[in-house]
Amino acid sequence: METKTVTISVNGREYTFGVGNNFGDIQPNESLLSTLRDRLGLTGAKSACEEGACGACTVIMNGKAVSSCMQLTVGCNGKSITTIEGLTDPKTGELHPVQKAFIDYYAFQCGYCTPGIIMTTKALLDEKPNPTRKEVEEALSGNHCRCISQYHVMDAVMSVAEKGVN
């Protein structure tokens, strides 16, 4: 019997998983969020609503922000995924400009939803380096946070957009 495999690139590193019922295999119904957190130890994407409604589990897949709780790992074969852990410069260890701006503008409190907001912001700025405030509001409308002022988030995002850094 031929074993089906799934290969994904996460933060520039390739991973191949067997699919099935053997020890170590991923199940056909395993979410990308579970694979990232439980198998790869990448805990930046958070498990919250498990319905794709809150944005806490957002990652970038092939350049687009996606809810990792709504993606089956088996459907990600051949895809390139970036998590919050993959934004740090691998050579210097420096934070990404979006991450720095969130610190500079106090755009987080507990931090639970912050990685998802940062990943949505990064995907937006990659696609549209100079968005309007309205475009930022629209892009972040799927990211929900109970603890921070959205004004701080908007100021942080707009500061990066105005610098033209993505």
NUKE-42886 format. One record per residue (C-alpha): residue number from 1; residue in one letter; x, y, z. Coordinates in nm, 2 decimals, padded with zeros to 4 digits. Layout:
N
{site NUM 'A' {X Y Z}}
...
This chain:
166
{site 1 'M' {00.00 00.00 00.00}}
{site 2 'E' {00.14 00.34 -00.10}}
{site 3 'T' {00.17 00.60 00.17}}
{site 4 'K' {00.03 00.94 00.09}}
{site 5 'T' {00.25 01.23 00.20}}
{site 6 'V' {00.20 01.60 00.24}}
{site 7 'T' {00.50 01.84 00.20}}
{site 8 'I' {00.47 02.20 00.32}}
{site 9 'S' {00.73 02.47 00.36}}
{site 10 'V' {00.71 02.65 00.69}}
{site 11 'N' {00.92 02.96 00.75}}
{site 12 'G' {01.15 02.84 00.47}}
{site 13 'R' {01.20 02.49 00.60}}
{site 14 'E' {01.04 02.19 00.42}}
{site 15 'Y' {00.84 01.93 00.62}}
{site 16 'T' {00.70 01.60 00.48}}
{site 17 'F' {00.43 01.41 00.67}}
{site 18 'G' {00.27 01.08 00.61}}
{site 19 'V' {-00.11 01.08 00.60}}
{site 20 'G' {-00.29 00.79 00.76}}
{site 21 'N' {-00.32 00.60 01.08}}
{site 22 'N' {00.05 00.50 01.14}}
{site 23 'F' {00.23 00.65 01.43}}
{site 24 'G' {00.34 01.00 01.35}}
{site 25 'D' {00.11 01.04 01.05}}
{site 26 'I' {-00.12 01.33 01.02}}
{site 27 'Q' {-00.49 01.25 01.01}}
{site 28 'P' {-00.69 01.37 00.70}}
{site 29 'N' {-00.89 01.60 00.93}}
{site 30 'E' {-00.59 01.76 01.11}}
{site 31 'S' {-00.59 02.14 01.08}}
{site 32 'L' {-00.28 02.34 00.98}}
{site 33 'L' {-00.31 02.51 01.32}}
{site 34 'S' {-00.27 02.18 01.49}}
{site 35 'T' {00.02 02.08 01.27}}
{site 36 'L' {00.20 02.40 01.34}}
{site 37 'R' {00.15 02.41 01.71}}
{site 38 'D' {00.15 02.04 01.81}}
{site 39 'R' {00.40 01.89 01.55}}
{site 40 'L' {00.63 02.17 01.47}}
{site 41 'G' {00.62 02.36 01.81}}
{site 42 'L' {00.53 02.69 01.64}}
{site 43 'T' {00.29 02.83 01.90}}
{site 44 'G' {00.26 03.19 01.77}}
{site 45 'A' {-00.06 03.11 01.59}}
{site 46 'K' {-00.32 03.08 01.86}}
{site 47 'S' {-00.62 02.85 01.90}}
{site 48 'A' {-00.92 03.05 01.99}}
{site 49 'C' {-01.26 03.03 01.81}}
{site 50 'E' {-01.17 02.73 01.58}}
{site 51 'E' {-01.41 02.87 01.33}}
{site 52 'G' {-01.20 03.12 01.13}}
{site 53 'A' {-01.38 03.42 01.28}}
{site 54 'C' {-01.13 03.57 01.53}}
{site 55 'G' {-00.80 03.59 01.34}}
{site 56 'A' {-00.58 03.46 01.63}}
{site 57 'C' {-00.45 03.17 01.42}}
{site 58 'T' {-00.37 03.38 01.11}}
{site 59 'V' {-00.06 03.28 00.90}}
{site 60 'I' {00.05 03.37 00.55}}
{site 61 'M' {00.00 03.10 00.29}}
{site 62 'N' {00.14 03.16 -00.05}}
{site 63 'G' {00.13 03.54 00.02}}
{site 64 'K' {-00.23 03.55 00.16}}
{site 65 'A' {-00.34 03.58 00.52}}
{site 66 'V' {-00.54 03.27 00.61}}
{site 67 'S' {-00.70 03.12 00.92}}
{site 68 'S' {-00.49 02.82 00.99}}
{site 69 'C' {-00.77 02.66 01.19}}
{site 70 'M' {-00.98 02.64 00.88}}
{site 71 'Q' {-00.71 02.48 00.66}}
{site 72 'L' {-00.66 02.11 00.65}}
{site 73 'T' {-00.29 02.02 00.64}}
{site 74 'V' {-00.35 01.77 00.37}}
{site 75 'G' {-00.48 02.05 00.15}}
{site 76 'C' {-00.16 02.25 00.20}}
{site 77 'N' {00.06 02.02 00.00}}
{site 78 'G' {00.32 02.22 -00.19}}
{site 79 'K' {00.23 02.54 -00.01}}
{site 80 'S' {00.46 02.80 00.15}}
{site 81 'I' {00.35 02.91 00.50}}
{site 82 'T' {00.49 03.19 00.71}}
{site 83 'T' {00.42 03.21 01.08}}
{site 84 'I' {00.50 03.49 01.32}}
{site 85 'E' {00.82 03.30 01.41}}
{site 86 'G' {00.93 03.33 01.05}}
{site 87 'L' {00.92 03.71 01.05}}
{site 88 'T' {01.24 03.75 01.25}}
{site 89 'D' {01.55 03.81 01.03}}
{site 90 'P' {01.73 03.47 01.04}}
{site 91 'K' {02.07 03.62 01.01}}
{site 92 'T' {02.05 03.91 01.25}}
{site 93 'G' {01.77 03.80 01.47}}
{site 94 'E' {01.61 04.14 01.42}}
{site 95 'L' {01.23 04.18 01.45}}
{site 96 'H' {01.04 04.26 01.13}}
{site 97 'P' {00.94 04.63 01.10}}
{site 98 'V' {00.58 04.55 01.17}}
{site 99 'Q' {00.67 04.37 01.49}}
{site 100 'K' {00.89 04.67 01.59}}
{site 101 'A' {00.60 04.91 01.52}}
{site 102 'F' {00.37 04.71 01.74}}
{site 103 'I' {00.62 04.75 02.02}}
{site 104 'D' {00.69 05.12 01.95}}
{site 105 'Y' {00.31 05.21 01.94}}
{site 106 'Y' {00.21 04.98 02.24}}
{site 107 'A' {-00.02 04.80 02.00}}
{site 108 'F' {-00.07 04.49 02.22}}
{site 109 'Q' {-00.15 04.40 02.58}}
{site 110 'C' {-00.19 04.03 02.66}}
{site 111 'G' {-00.05 03.95 02.32}}
{site 112 'Y' {-00.27 03.65 02.25}}
{site 113 'C' {-00.42 03.79 01.92}}
{site 114 'T' {-00.12 04.01 01.83}}
{site 115 'P' {00.05 03.74 01.61}}
{site 116 'G' {-00.26 03.71 01.40}}
{site 117 'I' {-00.29 04.09 01.36}}
{site 118 'I' {00.08 04.12 01.27}}
{site 119 'M' {00.05 03.84 01.01}}
{site 120 'T' {-00.26 04.00 00.85}}
{site 121 'T' {-00.08 04.33 00.84}}
{site 122 'K' {00.23 04.18 00.68}}
{site 123 'A' {00.02 04.01 00.41}}
{site 124 'L' {-00.16 04.34 00.34}}
{site 125 'L' {00.16 04.54 00.32}}
{site 126 'D' {00.32 04.28 00.09}}
{site 127 'E' {00.02 04.31 -00.14}}
{site 128 'K' {-00.03 04.68 -00.10}}
{site 129 'P' {00.27 04.86 00.04}}
{site 130 'N' {00.09 05.20 00.08}}
{site 131 'P' {-00.26 05.12 00.20}}
{site 132 'T' {-00.50 05.39 00.31}}
{site 133 'R' {-00.63 05.38 00.67}}
{site 134 'K' {-00.96 05.25 00.54}}
{site 135 'E' {-00.79 04.96 00.36}}
{site 136 'V' {-00.60 04.87 00.68}}
{site 137 'E' {-00.93 04.88 00.88}}
{site 138 'E' {-01.09 04.65 00.62}}
{site 139 'A' {-00.80 04.41 00.62}}
{site 140 'L' {-00.79 04.39 01.00}}
{site 141 'S' {-01.17 04.36 01.03}}
{site 142 'G' {-01.14 03.98 01.08}}
{site 143 'N' {-00.89 04.01 01.37}}
{site 144 'H' {-01.06 04.05 01.70}}
{site 145 'C' {-00.90 04.17 02.03}}
{site 146 'R' {-01.06 04.25 02.36}}
{site 147 'C' {-00.77 04.42 02.53}}
{site 148 'I' {-00.61 04.68 02.31}}
{site 149 'S' {-00.71 05.01 02.16}}
{site 150 'Q' {-00.75 04.96 01.79}}
{site 151 'Y' {-00.61 05.32 01.76}}
{site 152 'H' {-00.27 05.19 01.87}}
{site 153 'V' {-00.28 04.91 01.61}}
{site 154 'M' {-00.38 05.15 01.34}}
{site 155 'D' {-00.10 05.39 01.43}}
{site 156 'A' {00.15 05.11 01.43}}
{site 157 'V' {00.04 04.98 01.09}}
{site 158 'M' {00.02 05.32 00.93}}
{site 159 'S' {00.37 05.41 01.06}}
{site 160 'V' {00.51 05.11 00.87}}
{site 161 'A' {00.30 05.19 00.56}}
{site 162 'E' {00.42 05.55 00.56}}
{site 163 'K' {00.78 05.43 00.56}}
{site 164 'G' {00.71 05.20 00.27}}
{site 165 'V' {00.86 04.90 00.46}}
{site 166 'N' {00.70 04.56 00.44}}
